[in-house]
Amino acid sequence: RRSAYEYVVVQGYDQKQAARLLNVSEVTMSKWAQEDDYRGQREARQQDYRTEVENIKQIIRLISSRRLELEKEIQDAQKVGDEETEETLRKQAKSLGDEISKWNKAQKDMDKDNKYTLGEFINIMDDIFTAMRQYDEELFNKTIPFQTYYVRKRTQELG
């Protein structure tokens, strides 16, 4: 069961692959996954603060790029004297400017509010317990119930 957790949650195998590797039925694997919330734990591992900040930065870059395109279109409309198109484009540009401001604020709020995220916590726990496993496999195996308990507890607090 510990190996199933390792394959599915930590290494990213799907349940069918892990069942095959461990020579257990897919029904058993599904039961374990449901009981131990593999999906939730796997998602928590994938969502860390750095990823979220990078996603916001990417969104800001995309919106900014579109805003620059609109500026060129506004200039083109001005050259041909198309005031109606120019006005429409200016409204779109203003809307994008507002959207950029909101995303910037979201990023700043994340910086302020998140000393560390659930994803970062799990990454740190992984590092600690991986080192423990390398140091003393028997000790590592004895801590598995604690690992499960503590990660669930912190998931509820940080999640």
C-alpha positions as CSV (number, residue, x, y, z in Angstrom):
1,R,0.0,0.0,0.0
2,R,2.9,2.3,0.8
3,S,4.4,1.6,-2.6
4,A,1.0,2.4,-4.2
5,Y,1.0,5.8,-2.6
6,E,4.5,6.4,-3.7
7,Y,3.7,5.4,-7.3
8,V,0.5,7.3,-7.7
9,V,0.9,10.4,-5.4
10,V,4.6,11.0,-5.5
11,Q,5.8,9.7,-8.8
12,G,2.6,10.5,-10.8
13,Y,1.7,7.1,-12.2
14,D,-2.0,6.5,-12.9
15,Q,-3.8,3.9,-10.8
16,K,-3.9,1.3,-13.6
17,Q,-0.1,1.5,-14.0
18,A,0.6,1.3,-10.3
19,A,-1.7,-1.7,-10.0
20,R,0.1,-3.5,-12.7
21,L,3.5,-2.6,-11.3
22,L,2.5,-3.9,-7.8
23,N,0.6,-6.8,-9.1
24,V,-2.7,-5.8,-7.3
25,S,-6.1,-5.6,-8.8
26,E,-7.4,-2.2,-10.1
27,V,-10.3,-2.5,-7.7
28,T,-7.8,-2.7,-4.7
29,M,-5.8,0.2,-6.1
30,S,-9.0,2.2,-6.5
31,K,-10.1,1.4,-3.0
32,W,-6.7,2.5,-1.6
33,A,-6.7,5.7,-3.7
34,Q,-10.2,6.6,-2.4
35,E,-9.5,5.8,1.2
36,D,-6.2,7.8,1.3
37,D,-7.4,10.6,-1.1
38,Y,-4.6,10.1,-3.6
39,R,-6.2,12.6,-5.9
40,G,-6.3,15.4,-3.3
41,Q,-2.8,14.7,-2.2
42,R,-1.5,14.5,-5.7
43,E,-3.1,17.9,-6.6
44,A,-1.8,19.5,-3.4
45,R,1.7,18.4,-4.4
46,Q,1.3,20.0,-7.8
47,Q,-0.1,23.3,-6.5
48,D,2.6,25.3,-4.9
49,Y,3.1,29.0,-4.6
50,R,5.8,29.3,-7.2
51,T,3.6,27.6,-9.8
52,E,0.7,29.9,-9.0
53,V,2.8,33.0,-9.2
54,E,4.3,31.9,-12.6
55,N,0.8,31.3,-13.9
56,I,-0.3,34.8,-12.9
57,K,2.8,36.3,-14.5
58,Q,2.0,34.4,-17.7
59,I,-1.6,35.7,-17.7
60,I,-0.3,39.2,-17.2
61,R,2.1,38.8,-20.1
62,L,-0.6,37.5,-22.4
63,I,-3.0,40.3,-21.5
64,S,-0.2,42.9,-21.9
65,S,0.6,41.5,-25.3
66,R,-3.0,41.8,-26.4
67,R,-3.0,45.4,-25.0
68,L,-0.1,46.3,-27.2
69,E,-1.8,44.8,-30.2
70,L,-4.8,47.0,-29.5
71,E,-2.6,50.1,-29.2
72,K,-1.4,49.4,-32.8
73,E,-4.9,48.9,-34.0
74,I,-5.9,52.2,-32.3
75,Q,-3.1,54.0,-34.2
76,D,-4.2,52.4,-37.5
77,A,-7.8,53.6,-36.9
78,Q,-6.5,57.1,-36.1
79,K,-4.5,57.1,-39.4
80,V,-7.6,56.4,-41.5
81,G,-9.9,58.6,-39.3
82,D,-12.2,55.8,-38.2
83,E,-13.3,57.3,-34.9
84,E,-15.9,54.6,-34.1
85,T,-13.4,51.8,-34.4
86,E,-10.9,53.9,-32.4
87,E,-13.4,54.4,-29.6
88,T,-14.3,50.7,-29.5
89,L,-10.6,49.7,-29.4
90,R,-9.9,52.2,-26.6
91,K,-12.7,50.7,-24.5
92,Q,-11.2,47.3,-25.0
93,A,-7.7,48.6,-24.1
94,K,-9.1,50.2,-20.9
95,S,-10.8,46.9,-20.0
96,L,-7.5,45.0,-20.4
97,G,-5.7,47.6,-18.4
98,D,-8.1,47.1,-15.6
99,E,-7.7,43.3,-15.9
100,I,-3.9,43.6,-15.7
101,S,-4.3,45.7,-12.5
102,K,-6.5,43.0,-10.9
103,W,-4.0,40.3,-11.7
104,N,-1.1,42.4,-10.3
105,K,-3.1,42.8,-7.1
106,A,-3.8,39.1,-6.9
107,Q,-0.1,38.4,-7.2
108,K,0.8,40.9,-4.5
109,D,-1.9,39.5,-2.2
110,M,-0.4,36.0,-2.7
111,D,3.0,37.3,-1.9
112,K,1.7,38.8,1.3
113,D,-0.7,36.0,2.4
114,N,1.4,33.0,1.6
115,K,4.4,32.5,3.8
116,Y,4.2,28.9,2.5
117,T,1.7,26.8,0.7
118,L,0.5,23.3,1.1
119,G,2.5,22.4,-1.9
120,E,5.7,23.8,-0.4
121,F,4.9,22.0,2.9
122,I,4.5,18.7,1.1
123,N,7.7,19.3,-0.9
124,I,9.6,19.8,2.4
125,M,8.1,16.8,4.0
126,D,9.0,14.7,0.9
127,D,12.6,15.9,1.2
128,I,12.8,15.0,4.9
129,F,11.2,11.6,4.5
130,T,13.2,10.8,1.4
131,A,16.4,11.5,3.4
132,M,15.1,9.5,6.3
133,R,14.4,6.6,3.9
134,Q,17.9,6.7,2.5
135,Y,19.3,7.0,6.0
136,D,17.3,4.3,7.7
137,E,14.6,2.4,5.8
138,E,13.2,0.7,8.9
139,L,12.8,4.1,10.7
140,F,11.1,5.5,7.5
141,N,8.6,2.5,7.5
142,K,7.8,3.1,11.1
143,T,6.9,6.8,10.4
144,I,4.4,6.1,7.6
145,P,1.3,6.3,9.8
146,F,2.7,9.6,11.2
147,Q,3.4,10.9,7.7
148,T,-0.1,10.2,6.6
149,Y,-1.6,11.7,9.8
150,Y,0.5,14.9,9.7
151,V,0.1,15.6,6.0
152,R,-3.7,15.2,6.3
153,K,-3.7,17.6,9.3
154,R,-1.6,20.2,7.5
155,T,-3.7,19.8,4.4
156,Q,-6.8,20.7,6.4
157,E,-5.0,23.7,8.0
158,L,-3.4,25.0,4.8
159,G,-5.6,23.6,2.1
